[in-house]
């Protein structure tokens, strides 16, 4: 199912429709400020397993989207330095890696004690998370060894029979997020992407 949502002012009934799908254990494709992502409720084990199946990958872990900094603190051990940096650059095209708290579902971090978290600068994505009341899984739509997908029409054609809903927010830039590791005292660049890394000089 392809659902077009206004990127500037997301229609509440449509956001509610997406949230209902998630609460019922559905898997969706949704926009971020970088690329389209596969998502589900982080507390729905069956939906997480479905995303592993779609991605053709072993249970090695996924990142997820939070609505704000306060919510991040529930799932991650955040230092004062990390908090200052996040307050400055979020929402934005970053994925931050932290030591995980006990609230993070084991299926999201089966082999690690760390968690990767995003707050994308995308109104649709953030409205979904806010209305749901807790985070959603964040992993790129692309399948390993295949190119990323930026066109929702192509995504629906490729994944429509594997997910419950594809949100159409137009063609995205198709550039991955910058990944920063905050599990040690000094932040470390893991992957250079859309987000600036000027703050690493602090």
N, C-alpha and C positions, 0 to 999 in steps of 0.2 A: 504494500500500500504506500503510495506517494502522497505526502501531505505538505502543501506549500504554506509556509509561515512567514509573515512580514518580519524582515530582519531588523527593522528599526523599532517597531511597536508590535511585538508578538501578540496575536489575538488570544485572549484568555481562554476561550472555549477550546482552541486548538492545543494550547499548552496543557490544559486539563485533560484532553484526550490522550496526549502523549504520556502524561503522568499516570493515567489509569492503566495504560498498556504496561508501564513499568511495574506498577503495583501488582498486576496480575501475572508477573513473571515474564513479561515480554522483552525482546531484544530490539533495539532501535538503531538507526543510523542518524546521527545528528551533527550539526556544524559546530566548529570551534573557530578560533581566530587563526588557525593554521590549516588543518585539513579536516575532512569528515572522519568521525569516529564511530566505532561500534560501542554501544553502551547498554547497560542494564542496571537494575538496583543492586548495590554492592552486597546487600544482605540476601539476595536470591541465588542460592547455590546452583539450581538447575539452569538459570539463565547464564550464569558465569560459565558453567560447563558448556553451554551451547556456543558461547563466544570462542572458547578454546577450540571447539570443533570447527567452527567457521574459519578460524585462523590457521587451522591445521598445525597447532603447536601443543607441546606438552604443558602441563600445569606449572609454569615457571613464574607466573605473576603478571598482574596488570596494574597500571596506574589508575587513578580516579579523579573526578572533578568535584571540588568543594565550592560552596557558594561564597565563602568569605574567610578571612583570617581566623576568626573565632572558631569556625568549624574545623579548620586545619589542625588547631591545637588539640582537638579531641582524638585525632588519629596519628599525630606525629609529635616527636620530641623536638621542639623548636627552640633554638638558642636565641639570645637577645640579638646577636648579629643577623641571624637569618630573618628574624621578625622585622628588623629595620629595613633590610633589603626588600623583603616581600611587600612591605607597606609602601615602598617606593615604586615598585615595578608591576604590581598586580592590581587589577586584572591585566594579564598580558600573555605573550607567547612563550611561556616557560613551564618546564616540568622540574619540580624540586624534589630531591630524594632526601628522606629523613629516616631516623630510627623510628620504628613503628610502635604504637601503643597497643595495648591488649584489645582495643576496640576494633582493630582492623581484621576483617574476616580472613581466616586461614587460607581459603581458596584463592584469595588475591595475592598472598605472599607465601606460598607453600614451602619454598626452599630458602627464604630469606627472613631477616628480622628488620628489613627496611621497607619503606613504602614511598611510592612516587605520586606526587599530588600536583594538580593543576587548578588554576582559576582563570580560564580563558576570557579574553575580552570579546565575548560574544553574547549578545542579549538573549537570544533564544536558549542557548545552552544554560546560562545562569538562571533564567526563569524556570526552566525545567527542574533544576536542582533545588531551587528555593521552594517550589510548589511541592516537590516530592518530600522534602524535609530532611534529606540526607544525601550523600554523594552517589554518583553513578560511575560505572566503569568507564575508563578512557583508554582506547587502543585504536590505532589507525585502521581504516577499512581495508587497506591493501593487504593482500596475502603475500607471505614471504616469497621472494624471487620475482614478484610481479610489480608493475609500476603502481604508484599511488593513484587513487581515484579522486578527482576534484569535481566531477560533474554528477549531480544527483540523479540525472536521467540514466546515465551509464551505470551508476551504482545500483539503482533500482532494477535495472535489467540483469545485472550480475548477481545481486544478493536478494532480490525481492522474494524469492521462495525460501530464503533461509532466515529472514528477520520478520518482525511483525509490522514494522513501519519504517519508512525512509522519509526524513524531513528534507524538503526542497528549500534551500536557502540560497540558491544560485550557485554559480561556479566559484570555487574558492581558489586561493593562490597556490595551494598545494605545496606549502613549505613547512617542514616539521618544526616543532618547538625546540628551543634551546634547553638542554638538560644540565642542571647544576646539582652536585652532591653536597649536602649539608650534614653528612653524618660525622664529619670531623670538625675540628675547630676552625679550619680554613676552608671556605667553599672551593670546590674543584669542578672544572668544566668537564662534563662527560660527552656532550654532543653540542656542536655549534649549529644553531638553527636561526629562526626568524628573530629571536630576541637579542638585543645588544648585550654584550658581556662587559661593558665599561665598569660596572660595579665590582667586578672581581679584583680591581686594583685598589679597592678600599682597604 
